[in-house]
Amino acid sequence: MKAWQFNGTNKPLELNEVPEPHAGPGQVVVEVKAAGVCHSDVTALDDAGWMPLFHELPRTMGHENAGVIAEVGDGMDEWHVGDRVGLAPVMSDGDALGYGKWDGGFAPKLVATADNLVRLPDEVAFDLGAMATDAGLTAYHAIMAVGGAKAGMKVGVIGLGGLGYIGARCAALAGAEVYGAEINPETRKLADEIGLAGVADSIDAFKDKGLQLIVDYAGFGTTTSAAIETLAEFGTFVQVGMGRLEATINTYPLIINQLTLKGSKSGTREDLAGIYELMKTGKLNPPMNLITHADIPGAIDKLRAGGVIGRFIAMYE
């Protein structure tokens, strides 16, 4: 089978012939039906700081996947051939699908374990199921589990792309008063669809709103700084986005306003199940761009260039 593989920083993905996987004890093989392309795929290709995450090369990338179980190994009696599943990407040992020693879904099949498997409801299509596995559970975990968004809370969301759209929508559905920051004017037009109380190109436009929580799904350094300048007293900042791996901040508001800074990485299988329950209601339908397996490198180039609205999802025959 053909797989798009990572071979090192500043090198393009290579389309290589790789052997089909088989399920060992405690494993299943999943036939991938949909695989998402993520901004972190771009930074993994472009930023040498990501190299420690790859234990050996080449590695098949693709950490946002949904599909159907095609083979079941010993000790996996709960699962059966034909089960529809979404795959939470992070393993219990800290590795993740598409990184470490685990191949991802930029190939027709992959190996997964009980760490990954979440039942995909019949009401949720494979494209939404794949999007939820990273953009969904990462966004949900950051704003709901780590940030504690709830009804009546004033919340800021930076970046309204794949993750931010979902995070902001989850908070709005929970009853929070949500304000969004997004540099793309076309994406800002989604404000009513998301349920935002206000939208601007920078979060510091809402300094007068008394934001109790800000979640940064962009992470470009200046966004981190602006959030800290904007938060109300005793506010909480959650960093998710990794557009840049460093930021310079003003520590004065951090100290004077007694702010709390948190990081949030991925999420849990429980978060993914929670996202699927929201998707079943039909009230969470983020924008998507459906592509083919052959289009994955082109999608990465478009993400690198910026201005993309919605998640790229590769659909497999």
Backbone as a ProteinNet text record, in pm:
[ID]
protein_1_A
[PRIMARY]
MKAWQFNGTNKPLELNEVPEPHAGPGQVVVEVKAAGVCHSDVTALDDAGWMPLFHELPRTMGHENAGVIAEVGDGMDEWHVGDRVGLAPVMSDGDALGYGKWDGGFAPKLVATADNLVRLPDEVAFDLGAMATDAGLTAYHAIMAVGGAKAGMKVGVIGLGGLGYIGARCAALAGAEVYGAEINPETRKLADEIGLAGVADSIDAFKDKGLQLIVDYAGFGTTTSAAIETLAEFGTFVQVGMGRLEATINTYPLIINQLTLKGSKSGTREDLAGIYELMKTGKLNPPMNLITHADIPGAIDKLRAGGVIGRFIAMYE
[TERTIARY]
84.7	0	88.5	32.5	106.4	83.1	191.3	182.7	263.5	207.9	282	365.2	499.7	588.6	680.1	705.9	796.3	939.2	1033.3	1173	1268.4	1216.4	1303.6	1259.3	1313.2	1276.3	1310.3	1216.1	1231.2	1242.2	1192.7	1184.1	1036.3	999.5	858.6	819.6	689.7	641.4	676	709.9	739.6	630	587.4	488.7	564.1	562.6	639.5	548.3	598	530.3	569.8	468	492.8	409.3	452.4	374.5	245	142.5	17.3	38	-17.6	2.2	-87.4	-48.2	-129.5	-138.8	-246.2	-274.3	-201.8	-118.3	-58.1	-146.9	-102.8	-180.6	-208.5	-333.3	-370.8	-382.9	-391.4	-398	-512.9	-551.3	-641.2	-580.5	-622.2	-592.5	-719	-704.5	-816.5	-798.3	-901.4	-905.9	-950.4	-860.9	-887.3	-988.6	-1093.8	-1193.7	-1177.7	-1124.2	-1102.9	-984.5	-900.9	-781.8	-770.4	-758.2	-746.3	-603.5	-588.9	-458.8	-458	-353.5	-351	-238	-255.9	-148.5	-23	-39.1	79.6	157.7	92.8	166.4	262.8	217.5	303	423.1	398.8	509.6	603.4	550.4	637.7	732.6	685.1	768.8	870.3	832	911.8	1000.6	970.2	1037.4	1118.5	1249.3	1337.8	1308.3	1239.3	1203.7	1111.3	1049.1	958.4	1030.3	1156.3	1226.4	1232.7	1244.7	1248	1121	1012.6	888.7	892.6	989.9	999.2	1115.2	1082.9	1187	1269.7	1205.9	1278.4	1207.3	1285.1	1232.9	1258.6	1174.4	1056.1	939	844.9	726.1	602.7	503.6	378.1	304	278.4	210.9	58.9	-13.2	-158.9	-215.9	-252	-297.3	-446.9	-521.3	-666	-736.2	-789.3	-836.5	-967.5	-1046.9	-1167.1	-1178.7	-1235.2	-1247.3	-1321	-1288.4	-1356.2	-1251.1	-1274.7	-1180.6	-1178.7	-1056.4	-1040.1	-978.7	-913.4	-847.8	-836.2	-859.2	-857.7	-755.2	-664.3	-564.1	-612.1	-531.7	-563.9	-581.1	-676.6	-698.9	-782.6	-839.6	-922.9	-1067.2	-1120	-1249.8	-1365.7	-1344.4	-1450.4	-1478.6	-1381.5	-1389.6	-1404.9	-1470.4	-1499.9	-1474.5	-1442.6	-1428.3	-1558.5	-1545.2	-1661.8	-1705	-1652.4	-1687.3	-1638.7	-1724.9	-1688.9	-1619.2	-1503.4	-1425.7	-1363	-1348.6	-1259.1	-1137.6	-1024.7	-899.4	-841.5	-853.5	-783.2	-633.6	-559.7	-423.5	-318.4	-332.6	-224	-228.4	-111.2	-97.6	-67.7	-85.4	-63	83.5	175.4	317.6	365	271.9	307.5	330.5	349.8	358.8	221.8	216.3	89.7	90.8	-25.4	-36.6	24.8	110.2	178.5	308.8	346.7	470.5	535.2	642.7	703.4	725.5	673	688.7	559.1	460.1	329.1	303.2	275.6	236.6	94	71.1	-58.6	-142.5	-240.9	-344.6	-324.8	-203.3	-177.7	-144.6	-210.2	-201.8	-336.6	-369.3	-502.9	-532.1	-429.1	-451.2	-349.3	-387.6	-295.2	-326.4	-228.4	-244.5	-283.7	-382.5	-427	-443.5	-457.5	-473.6	-595.3	-618.6	-729.1	-710.9	-587.6	-564.5	-636.9	-656.5	-706.9	-855.6	-910.2	-1039.4	-1158.2	-1241.3	-1367.8	-1474.5	-1586.7	-1692.2	-1747.8	-1757.2	-1809.9	-1957.9	-2045.6	-2189.8	-2228	-2329.9	-2376.4	-2419	-2464.3	-2512.4	-2399.6	-2275	-2160.6	-2082	-2072.6	-2001.8	-1852	-1782.9	-1639	-1559.4	-1600.8	-1525.1	-1531.7	-1651.4	-1663.8	-1592.1	-1602	-1536.5	-1386.9	-1325.2	-1180.9	-1146	-1221	-1194.9	-1197.3	-1290.8	-1307.1	-1188.5	-1112	-1007.6	-891.7	-870.6	-767.9	-827.7	-874.8	-935.8	-1049.5	-1122.9	-1236.3	-1197	-1128.9	-1100.9	-998.5	-903.7	-808.1	-878.7	-969.1	-1042.6	-1133.3	-1205.4	-1298.3	-1223.3	-1114.4	-1037.3	-984.4	-932.4	-871.5	-972.9	-1086.6	-1180.5	-1276.6	-1310.5	-1407.6	-1338.8	-1244.4	-1181	-1073.8	-982.2	-874.1	-920.4	-991.7	-1036.1	-1157.3	-1241.3	-1359.4	-1469.6	-1482.9	-1590.4	-1726	-1815.4	-1947.6	-2045.9	-2171.3	-2276.3	-2247.4	-2261.4	-2242.9	-2100.3	-2002	-1862.2	-1832.2	-1745.9	-1700.7	-1569.4	-1571.6	-1462.2	-1410.7	-1278.2	-1216.5	-1152.1	-1164.9	-1104.2	-1020.5	-892.9	-801.7	-782.4	-814.1	-807	-937.6	-1006.1	-1136.2	-1130.4	-1009.7	-994.4	-1047.6	-983.7	-1035.4	-1058.4	-956.7	-970.9	-1055.2	-1024.3	-1091.5	-1239.7	-1278.5	-1421.5	-1491.3	-1434.1	-1497.8	-1496.9	-1382.8	-1375.6	-1475.6	-1480.4	-1574.4	-1718.5	-1747.8	-1884.6	-1923.8	-1830.6	-1859.5	-1890.8	-1810.5	-1834.4	-1967.4	-1999.7	-2127.3	-2244.4	-2232.9	-2339.1	-2354.8	-2245.3	-2250.9	-2311.3	-2334.9	-2396.5	-2301.2	-2174.2	-2077.7	-2098.7	-2051.9	-2050.6	-1913.4	-1909.1	-1782.2	-1744.8	-1617.7	-1562.4	-1446.6	-1440.5	-1339.4	-1242.7	-1118.4	-1015.4	-965.4	-964.9	-927.8	-875.6	-757.1	-698.4	-757.5	-818.1	-875	-1015.3	-1037.3	-1170	-1280.6	-1246.6	-1348.8	-1392.3	-1297.1	-1331.4	-1412.7	-1386	-1463.8	-1612	-1643.7	-1784	-1861.3	-1789.5	-1854.7	-1902.3	-1888.8	-1919.5	-2060.9	-2160.1	-2298.8	-2321.5	-2259.5	-2272	-2216.9	-2107.2	-2045.7	-2127.3	-2186.4	-2260.8	-2180.2	-2093.5	-2007.4	-2081.9	-2041	-2093.6	-2018.9	-1900	-1821.5	-1701.7	-1649	-1532.8	-1447.2	-1314.3	-1219.8	-1094.4	-998.3	-876.2	-775.7	-796.4	-707.4	-790.2	-751	-829	-825.7	-721.6	-715.3	-821.4	-897.9	-1013.1	-1121.4	-1109.5	-1212.8	-1161	-1066.5	-1013.1	-1120.8	-1226.2	-1331.4	-1441.2	-1426.7	-1533	-1516.2	-1403.3	-1382.7	-1372.9	-1292.3	-1280.9	-1215.9	-1285.9	-1237.3	-1148.9	-1164.2	-1089.1	-1056.5	-931.7	-893.4	-817.5	-857.8	-790.8	-729.3	-599.7	-527.1	-504.7	-583.8	-570.9	-474.5	-418.4	-325.5	-180.9	-145.5	-12.4	98.8	84.7	187.7	268.9	281	363.1	291.2	262.8	190.1	49.1	-8.2	-142.1	-137.7	-32.3	-13.7	-0.4	82.2	104.7	-24.1	-100	-224.6	-325.1	-330.4	-423.6	-392.1	-265.2	-225.7	-256.1	-246.7	-279	-430	-509.2	-654.4	-733.4	-682.9	-757.8	-795.5	-912.9	-956.7	-880.5	-894.8	-828.7	-869.8	-772.5	-789.5	-830	-804.9	-839	-743.9	-787.2	-709.7	-679.8	-553.9	-511.4	-470.4	-520.1	-485.8	-419.7	-297.4	-223.4	-238.5	-286	-303.8	-222.7	-239.9	-177.4	-26.5	37.3	183.3	236.5	173	220.4	364.2	401.2	539.4	565.1	687.7	717.6	776.4	762.3	808.5	726.3	721.1	648.8	716.4	710.9	758.2	636.3	626.3	507.6	544.7	447.9	459.8	417.7	510.1	478	399.6	389.5	316.2	170.2	92.8	-46.4	-55.3	42.3	44.4	46.2	129.4	144	28.5	3.9	-94.9	-235.3	-268.5	-402.4	-408.4	-294.9	-290.2	-350	-293.7	-344.6	-292.9	-364.8	-324.7	-296.1	-178.2	-139.5	-136.3	-200	-205	-172.9	-120.3	-102.8	-199.7	-238.6	-330.1	-284.5	-267.7	-218.7	-318.5	-367.6	-459.1	-576.6	-616.9	-730.8	-742.2	-854.8	-874.4	-979	-986	-1091.1	-1229	-1238.9	-1366.1	-1403.4	-1303.3	-1329.9	-1381.7	-1321.4	-1364.5	-1507.8	-1540.7	-1678.4	-1774.8	-1732.2	-1816.5	-1841.1	-1736.1	-1751.9	-1848.3	-1836.4	-1926.3	-2071.4	-2095	-2231.9	-2285.1	-2200.1	-2242.3	-2269	-2183.1	-2200.8	-2328.2	-2366.8	-2490.9	-2612	-2606.1	-2719.9	-2738.1	-2634.1	-2640.5	-2608	-2569.1	-2541.7	-2393.5	-2311.3	-2167.6	-2124	-2117	-2082.9	-1975.5	-1850.4	-1743.4	-1722.3	-1673.7	-1646.6	-1532.8	-1546.4	-1445.4	-1421	-1301.3	-1263.9	-1225.1	-1306.9	-1282.4	-1184.8	-1080.8	-977.6	-955	-859.3	-822.8	-687.4	-650	-518.8	-406.3	-421.4	-317.4	-302	-406.1	-405.2	-340.3	-297.7	-249.2	-130.9	-26.1	83.7	38.1	-52.8	-104.8	-181.5	-255.4	-328.5	-231.5	-121.5	-19.3	38.7	63.7	114.5	15.6	-112.8	-214.7	-223.7	-212.2	-211.2	-89.2	22.4	145.2	129.2	61.6	41.8	-57.9	-150.8	-248.3	-374.2	-473.4	-599	-701.9	-674	-766	-881	-1001.6	-1119	-1161.2	-1167.7	-1211.3	-1096.6	-1125	-1026.7	-1019.8	-897.4	-880.9	-898.6	-988.9	-1013.1	-997.2	-900.3	-879.8	-975.4	-1056.3	-1151.6	-1095.5	-1095.4	-1039.5	-1151.9	-1124	-1221.4	-1233.5
-118.9	0	124.2	237	362.3	449	507.8	590.4	718.5	829.9	956	958.8	965.8	950.5	1070.5	1096.3	1202.7	1149.5	1228.3	1186.7	1288.7	1390.4	1487.8	1630.8	1721.2	1862.2	1921.6	2003.3	2074.5	1981.8	1859	1766.3	1739.5	1730.3	1704.1	1562	1541.3	1405.2	1319.8	1193.3	1099.7	993.9	964.2	858.5	727	642.8	518.8	396.8	288.3	158.8	97.4	63.7	5.8	-120.9	-214.9	-337.9	-311	-389.4	-377.9	-427.1	-357.1	-396.9	-513.8	-583.9	-690	-668.8	-716.2	-692.5	-792.7	-742.8	-826.7	-830.8	-895.4	-898.4	-756.6	-730.8	-599.5	-493.8	-537.6	-442.8	-476	-376.2	-397.5	-326.4	-369	-294.1	-220	-91.5	-8.7	27.7	0.6	49.6	194.5	285.5	428.7	472.9	538.3	593.6	744.1	811.4	955.9	991.9	1083.4	1128.2	1279.9	1347.2	1491.9	1538.1	1655.6	1721.5	1841	1851.6	1944	2046	2164.1	2263.3	2207.3	2116.3	2059	1970	1918.6	1847	1942.1	2066.4	2166.5	2196.8	2224.4	2261	2143.2	2020.9	1903.5	1892.9	1927.4	1924	2038.8	2153.5	2275	2310.2	2257.8	2302.6	2187.7	2205.8	2100.8	2067.4	2156.2	2129.9	2010.9	1966.8	1852.3	1719	1721.2	1597.1	1496.3	1538.8	1438.3	1352.9	1398.4	1319.9	1201.1	1199.1	1091.5	999.1	878.4	787.6	727.9	706.1	654.8	699.9	711.1	756.5	651	646	730	687.5	780.2	754.4	802.8	718	756.7	853.7	973.6	1074.3	1054.6	1144.2	1141.1	1097.6	1195.3	1163	1186.1	1219.5	1241	1137.1	1032.9	921.1	862.3	816.4	738.5	631.5	517.4	409.2	290.7	174	49.2	-54.9	-127.7	-232.1	-344.1	-377.1	-479.3	-607.7	-601.6	-719.5	-698.6	-803.5	-794	-892.8	-842.5	-927.3	-988.8	-1078.1	-1143.4	-1039.9	-1064.6	-977.5	-855.4	-848.8	-733.2	-778.5	-860.9	-924.2	-825.3	-704.2	-602	-549.4	-570.3	-512	-620.3	-583.2	-680.7	-619.3	-705.9	-661.4	-595.2	-477	-401.6	-290.8	-287.4	-179.3	-45.2	56.7	193.8	259.1	320.3	377.6	511.2	595.9	710.3	677.7	740.2	705.3	824.5	821.8	920.9	902.6	1006.9	986.2	950.7	992.7	979	842.7	777.6	648	667.2	561.9	572.1	596.4	562.9	585.5	723	806	940.3	955.2	844.4	850.3	885.9	899.4	928.4	867.6	839.8	792.7	896.9	849.8	940.5	996.4	958.6	1003.8	882.4	909.2	801.9	676.8	563.9	437.1	392.5	482.3	446.7	516.5	439.6	498.2	551.1	657.7	723	689.6	775.7	746.9	807.2	854.8	896.3	773.4	663.1	534.4	466.3	367.3	305.9	226.9	180.5	102.2	142.7	126.2	151.6	57.7	44.3	-35.7	56.7	13.9	90.6	-2.7	55.9	-20.4	31.5	-27.1	18.2	163.6	216.2	357.5	449	402.4	487.1	473.8	355	322.5	383.8	454.1	508.1	474	423.6	386.5	510.9	501.6	611.4	586.7	671	649.6	648.6	571.8	564.3	700.7	788.7	920.9	1016	980	1067.4	1012.8	1091.7	1049.2	1038.9	962.5	941.1	1071.7	1166.7	1292	1368.7	1380	1442.7	1360.9	1228.3	1141	1161.1	1180.4	1204.7	1341.6	1443.9	1578.5	1582.2	1509	1513.4	1454.4	1365.9	1293.1	1380.7	1494.5	1587.4	1725.2	1785.2	1917.5	1915.1	1805.6	1795.6	1773.9	1662.4	1633.2	1728.8	1779.2	1877.4	2006.9	2051.3	2174.6	2159.2	2050.2	2023.1	2012.5	1937.4	1918	2051.2	2135.2	2261.1	2355.3	2371.5	2474.3	2424.7	2296.1	2242.9	2178.1	2086.7	2014	2097.8	2158.6	2237.4	2378.4	2441.4	2579.1	2591.5	2488.8	2492	2582.5	2600.9	2684.5	2631.9	2725.3	2685.7	2799.1	2773	2871.5	2998.6	3114	3242.4	3293.3	3208.6	3251.6	3333.9	3433.8	3513.5	3455.7	3410.8	3331	3394.3	3395.7	3437.7	3319.5	3315.3	3209.9	3274.8	3238.1	3292	3186.8	3224.3	3132.5	3058	3080.2	3017.3	2915.9	2860.7	2756.2	2623.9	2512.9	2381.1	2361.5	2389.1	2370	2479.8	2604.1	2715.7	2721.1	2688.1	2682.8	2587.2	2467.9	2366.3	2409.4	2460.5	2504.2	2613.6	2713.5	2824.2	2775.6	2685.6	2634.2	2551.5	2470.1	2391.2	2482.1	2589.2	2681.9	2753.2	2793.3	2859.7	2766.4	2639.8	2543	2517.1	2535.3	2518.5	2639.9	2748	2866.6	2978	2967.9	3074.4	3190.9	3309.6	3427.2	3431.1	3402.8	3373.9	3485.7	3528.2	3628.7	3564.2	3589.7	3525.5	3623.4	3577.8	3654.6	3572	3632	3560	3660.6	3633	3727.4	3714.9	3601.5	3580.2	3640.5	3744	3807.7	3713.3	3618.4	3523	3431.9	3391.3	3307.1	3384	3513.6	3595	3596.7	3570.3	3567.6	3450.7	3355.8	3240.7	3271.3	3396.9	3433	3394.1	3425	3393.2	3242.9	3172.1	3026.8	2961.8	3015.6	2962.6	3000.6	3121	3170.5	3267.6	3347.3	3440.2	3567.6	3623.3	3751.9	3866.7	3838.4	3938.5	3874.1	3937.8	3885	4000.8	3984.1	4086.1	4016.7	4096.3	4034.8	4006.4	4064	4037.1	4032.7	3947.2	3928.2	4051.8	4137.4	4255.2	4359.2	4335	4420.8	4406.2	4300.2	4272.2	4291.8	4386	4413.2	4461	4520.9	4575.5	4475.4	4351.1	4251.8	4168.9	4180.7	4103.2	3954	3915.3	3774.1	3694	3589.5	3504.7	3390	3356.7	3246.3	3282.8	3262.6	3275.6	3149.6	3090.4	2973.1	3011.3	2990.1	3026.9	2902.1	2890	2777.3	2808	2928.1	2966.6	2951	3018.1	3001.4	3061.3	3190.1	3253.8	3356.2	3335.4	3424.9	3554.3	3633.9	3759.2	3731.6	3619.3	3585.3	3553.2	3484.6	3456	3586.2	3676.6	3804.4	3884.8	3891.2	3967.9	3910.9	3779	3716	3754.8	3755.1	3788.4	3934.9	4020.9	4162.5	4184.5	4088.9	4106.2	4045.9	3939	3867.1	3954.6	3926.7	3992.2	3935.8	4001.4	3955.8	3812.8	3733.3	3591.4	3507.3	3562	3489.4	3374.6	3288.4	3170	3173.6	3147.6	3138.2	2993.7	2939.2	2803	2808.5	2758.6	2754.4	2617.6	2617.7	2494.7	2500.5	2609.7	2622.7	2626.2	2571.4	2562.5	2623.5	2733.7	2800.6	2846.7	2890.2	2919.7	2853.7	2811.8	2740.3	2829.6	2963.7	3055.1	3183.4	3253.3	3380.2	3469.8	3600.7	3699.4	3765.7	3760.4	3812.4	3921.1	4005	4106.9	4044.5	4033.9	3968.4	4058.5	4188.8	4278.4	4236	4221.1	4175.9	4035.6	3952.4	3816.9	3823.4	3913.5	3926.4	4006.4	4124.2	4214.8	4154.7	4086.7	4027.4	3884.2	3832.8	3699	3593.5	3592.4	3505	3362.5	3271.1	3130	3092.9	3037.4	2993.9	2841.8	2784.6	2639.4	2599.4	2480.6	2421.2	2306	2280.2	2169.4	2097.2	1966	1883.8	1773.3	1770.2	1666.2	1651.9	1529.2	1504.1	1355.4	1315.6	1176.8	1109.3	978.6	904.8	951.6	988.9	1039.8	1172.5	1258.3	1382.9	1354.7	1256.4	1222	1170.1	1085.6	1036.9	1152.7	1252.2	1368.8	1449.9	1465.6	1537.4	1462.4	1330.4	1252.3	1267.9	1279.7	1300.3	1435.5	1539.9	1669.7	1663.1	1592.1	1581.3	1506.3	1411.1	1337.4	1429.5	1539.6	1630.6	1715.6	1721.4	1805.6	1951.2	1986.6	2125.4	2161.1	2064.5	2088.8	2036.9	2127.6	2091.7	2185.6	2168.2	2258.2	2249.1	2357.1	2354.4	2259.8	2191.3	2095.6	2111.4	2071.6	2065.3	1921.5	1850.7	1709.8	1694.2	1612.7	1589.2	1438.7	1399.8	1260.1	1234.8	1107.8	1071.1	1138.9	1146.5	1207.7	1357	1420.5	1565.8	1608.2	1514.6	1550	1647.4	1625.3	1724	1862.9	1867.4	1996.6	2068	1991.5	2050.7	2107.9	2038.1	2088.2	2218.9	2227.4	2351.5	2466.1	2437.8	2541.6	2587.1	2494.8	2532.5	2617.3	2582.6	2658.7	2802.5	2818.3	2951.1	3034.2	2968	3037.7	3073.5	3119.2	3164.9	3056.5	2934	2822.5	2829	2809.5	2801.7	2655.5	2603	2465	2366.4	2245	2137.5	2063.2	2026	1935.9	1792.4	1719.5	1580.3	1495.5	1403.4	1312.3	1194.2	1171.9	1061.4	950.6	827.7	711.7	624.8	565.5	472.2	352.1
0	0	0	-42.7	-53.9	69	122.5	242.2	222.3	270.6	272.8	400.4	384.5	498.1	518.6	647.3	691.1	694.1	636.6	631.4	690.4	758.9	821.8	796.8	878.6	871.5	735.3	686	558.2	438	455.3	343.4	313.5	185.7	153.9	191.9	212	232.2	111.6	135.4	27.1	19.2	-101.6	-123.2	-143.8	-40.7	-42.7	-39.3	-96	-84.4	50.1	131.3	263.7	278.4	362.1	380.1	456.4	425.4	499.6	642.1	741.3	880.8	919.6	1026	1084.4	1234.8	1292.4	1434.2	1522.8	1613.6	1714.8	1838.2	1945.2	2069.2	2120.3	2157.9	2207.3	2099.9	1974.5	1863.8	1768.9	1690.2	1577.4	1456.7	1338.6	1217	1176.4	1150.1	1107	960.6	881.8	744.4	749.3	712.4	725.7	619.3	663.2	572.4	553.9	657.2	650.1	738	687.4	761.9	750	863.9	864.1	845.8	785.2	770.3	864.2	946	1058.9	1044	1104.5	1106.2	1172.6	1268.2	1331.7	1235.1	1130.1	1026.6	955.6	934.7	871.4	960.4	1088.7	1176.7	1201	1201.6	1214.5	1096.4	977.8	858.6	856	913.5	896.3	1015.1	1133.7	1256.1	1315.3	1323.1	1376	1521.9	1592.5	1730.6	1748.5	1639.4	1645.3	1625.4	1585.5	1552.8	1668	1795.5	1903.2	1913.2	1849.7	1853.8	1758	1667.9	1569.6	1607.6	1653.5	1702.5	1589.7	1476	1360	1233.4	1127	998.2	892.2	788.5	768	856.8	877.6	956.7	880.3	869.4	805.7	897.4	848.9	929.1	923.9	993.9	993.4	1126.7	1211.9	1346.4	1367.6	1261.2	1272.5	1184.3	1244.7	1163.1	1213.8	1117.8	1147.1	1040.6	1079.3	982.2	1038.7	983.5	1016.9	1054.3	1161.6	1202.4	1098.8	1053.7	950.4	1003.6	1119.4	1177.7	1327.9	1405.7	1551.4	1607.2	1692.6	1754.6	1884.9	1940.4	2067.2	2177.9	2266.5	2379.8	2350.9	2232.4	2194.9	2169.3	2259.4	2239.3	2233.8	2288.1	2287.2	2147.3	2057	1923.1	1818	1705.7	1601.3	1464.3	1369.3	1230.6	1186.9	1127.8	1082.7	1176.4	1299.4	1392.3	1338	1344.6	1306.8	1425.9	1402.1	1512.1	1472	1573.5	1565	1649.5	1619.6	1686	1760.7	1894.1	1974.8	1950.7	1916	1865.3	1969.3	2095	2192	2259.6	2264.7	2330	2478.8	2557.4	2701.7	2736.2	2645.2	2672.4	2624.6	2577.8	2535.2	2387.2	2316.2	2171.3	2112.5	1981.4	1915	1775.7	1724.9	1587.2	1493.8	1404.2	1313	1365.6	1488.4	1551.6	1619.3	1697.4	1775.4	1692.7	1744	1673.2	1605.5	1598.9	1545.5	1413	1310.5	1182.2	1189.8	1113.3	1114.3	992.4	969.3	870.7	734.1	702	564.4	480.2	513.6	443.9	461.4	377.9	383.2	510	581.5	702.7	809	934.7	1044.8	1160.7	1250.7	1372.3	1486.7	1566.2	1681.9	1801.2	1918.6	2042	2118.6	2235.6	2319.8	2363.1	2359	2390.6	2293.2	2172.5	2065	2037.6	2054.3	1994.5	2068.1	1991.8	2041	1936.9	1982.2	1888.3	1819.3	1687	1607.1	1582.5	1636.6	1617.5	1470.5	1437.9	1299.5	1247.1	1337.3	1296	1257.7	1289.3	1262.6	1143.6	1037.7	917.1	943.2	857.5	876.8	870.7	785	777.7	909.6	967.3	1098.9	1205.9	1193.5	1289.8	1292.8	1175.3	1168.7	1224.5	1184.8	1235.3	1388	1446.5	1592.3	1666.6	1602.9	1675.4	1719.3	1654.1	1700.1	1717.9	1609	1619.6	1720.4	1725.1	1815.3	1958.9	1985.8	2126.3	2184.7	2103.8	2153.5	2190.6	2103.4	2129.5	2250.8	2257.6	2367.4	2500	2501.2	2623.6	2676.6	2586.7	2629.2	2690	2626.3	2670.7	2777.6	2774	2869.7	2990.7	2965.7	3076.5	3145.6	3068.5	3126.7	3162.1	3069.5	3092.3	3181.4	3183.7	3268.8	3219.8	3088.3	3034.1	3077.8	3113.7	3160.2	3134.9	3159.5	3138	3217	3150.1	3214.9	3216.5	3185.7	3185.8	3060.7	3075.6	2962.1	2910.9	2786.5	2730.8	2601.9	2586.6	2461.4	2391.8	2260.1	2179.1	2070	2065	1963.8	1855.2	1732	1618.4	1603.8	1492.6	1470.9	1357.7	1335.5	1235	1286.4	1246.5	1280.7	1428.9	1513.3	1656.8	1719.7	1686.6	1750.6	1722.2	1600.8	1567.8	1663	1678.8	1763.5	1909.3	1958.5	2096.4	2127	2040.1	2060.3	2055.3	1963.2	1950.3	2072.9	2123.2	2243.4	2361.1	2378.7	2489	2472.8	2348.9	2323.9	2352.4	2311.2	2338	2487.6	2563.8	2709.3	2779.6	2704.8	2762.1	2798.2	2756.3	2783.3	2686.4	2727.6	2641.2	2574.2	2444.7	2377.8	2280	2287.7	2197.5	2121.1	1989.7	1906.9	1845	1826.7	1757.1	1639.5	1521.3	1399.6	1297.3	1239.1	1144.4	1004.4	973.3	840.6	834.9	753.7	750.2	703.2	618.1	572.6	687.2	769.7	883.9	986.7	1001.6	1095.7	1060.7	933.9	891.9	953.6	1015.6	1078.8	1220.4	1263.1	1402.2	1443	1358.3	1393.1	1396.3	1301.3	1295.6	1422.3	1472.6	1594.9	1717.9	1713.9	1829.2	1913.1	1848	1919.8	1959.8	2073.1	2116.4	2050	1997.4	1927.7	1861.5	1755.9	1686	1638.6	1643.8	1600.7	1550.2	1499	1448.5	1558.8	1678.9	1792.3	1919.9	2012.8	2134.2	2223.2	2209.2	2295.9	2261.4	2155	2125.8	2232.3	2314.8	2414.5	2557.6	2575.1	2708.6	2805.8	2751.7	2838	2870.4	2826.1	2845.5	2972.5	3039.1	3160.8	3135.9	3037.2	3000.8	3113.1	3155.7	3265.2	3215.7	3090	3029.2	2885.7	2845.6	2704.5	2665.3	2554.9	2500.7	2366.7	2353.7	2231.5	2146.6	2040.5	1949.3	1834.4	1830.8	1724.5	1770.7	1878.8	1936.7	1854	1816.1	1735.6	1814.2	1946	2027	2060.2	1959.2	1980.8	2032.5	1994.5	2044	2192.9	2235.7	2378	2456.5	2407.9	2473.9	2484	2374.4	2374.2	2472.9	2485.3	2578.5	2722.4	2758.9	2895.2	2926.2	2825.3	2843.3	2855.8	2813.6	2802.2	2917.6	2977.5	3079.7	3199.6	3254.7	3377	3496.6	3611.4	3733.5	3765.5	3806.6	3838.9	3716.2	3597.1	3474.8	3446.9	3356.5	3318.5	3169.3	3136.6	2996.5	2967.2	2856.7	2816.2	2678.4	2670.6	2544	2479.8	2355.5	2277.7	2148.8	2074.8	1943.7	1951.6	1847.7	1841.8	1713	1669.3	1549.2	1562.3	1683.7	1720.3	1855	1878.9	2002.2	2110.3	2095.8	2199.8	2192.9	2305.3	2313.3	2415.5	2391.4	2487.3	2549.6	2683.1	2750	2850	2879.6	2982.7	3115.2	3208.8	3335.4	3431.1	3400.3	3489.9	3506.6	3398.1	3418.1	3475.4	3444.7	3501.5	3654.2	3707.2	3852.4	3913.1	3859.1	3918	3914.7	3804.9	3792	3841.7	3892.6	3952.2	3856.4	3736.2	3630.9	3646.6	3588.2	3582.6	3437.9	3412.2	3278.7	3274.5	3174.5	3160.6	3017.2	3002	2869.9	2853.5	2729.9	2703.4	2577.4	2590.1	2479.2	2450.5	2330.1	2284.6	2380.7	2410.4	2496.7	2522.6	2574.5	2614.6	2526.8	2540.8	2471.7	2517.5	2644.2	2697	2630.4	2605.5	2533.6	2393.1	2326.9	2191.3	2191.9	2288.8	2299.2	2323.6	2402.5	2428	2302.9	2219.6	2092.6	2001	1996.7	1911.3	1954.8	2085	2132.8	2085.5	2086.6	2034.4	1884.6	1812.2	1667.6	1631.9	1714.7	1690.5	1690.6	1765.6	1775.1	1649.7	1567	1448.3	1474.4	1597.8	1632.9	1622.9	1588	1574.2	1437.9	1340.6	1203.3	1150.2	1192.6	1148.5	997.6	937.4	793.5	758.8	645.4	600.1	450.9	410.3	268.8	238.6	161.2	134.7	17.6	40.1	-59.6	-72.4	-157.5	-172.7	-106.6	-98.4	-43.7	-122	-253.2	-336.9	-310.5	-256.1	-234.9	-103.3	-18.7	114.8	111.4	30.8	29.9	-14.7	-110.2	-154.9	-45.4	34	146.7	249.2	272.8	365.6	313.5	184.3	125.8	144.3	127.6	143.8	288.9	382.9	524.5	557.3	497.8	519.9	469	357.1	298.1	377.2	448.9	531.5	455.5	530.5	471.7	448.2	491.4	469	569	521.8	607.9	617.6	736.7	755.7	749	792.5	799.6	666.7	624.9	511.6	561.3	497.2	532.5	406.9	409.7	297.1	311.1	209.5	208.1	122.4	177.7	107.3	53.1	-62.9	-120.1	-28.7
[MASK]
+++++++++++++++++++++++++++++++++++++++++++++++++++++++++++++++++++++++++++++++++++++++++++++++++++++++++++++++++++++++++++++++++++++++++++++++++++++++++++++++++++++++++++++++++++++++++++++++++++++++++++++++++++++++++++++++++++++++++++++++++++++++++++++++++++++++++++++++++++++++++++++++++++++++++++++++++++++++++++++

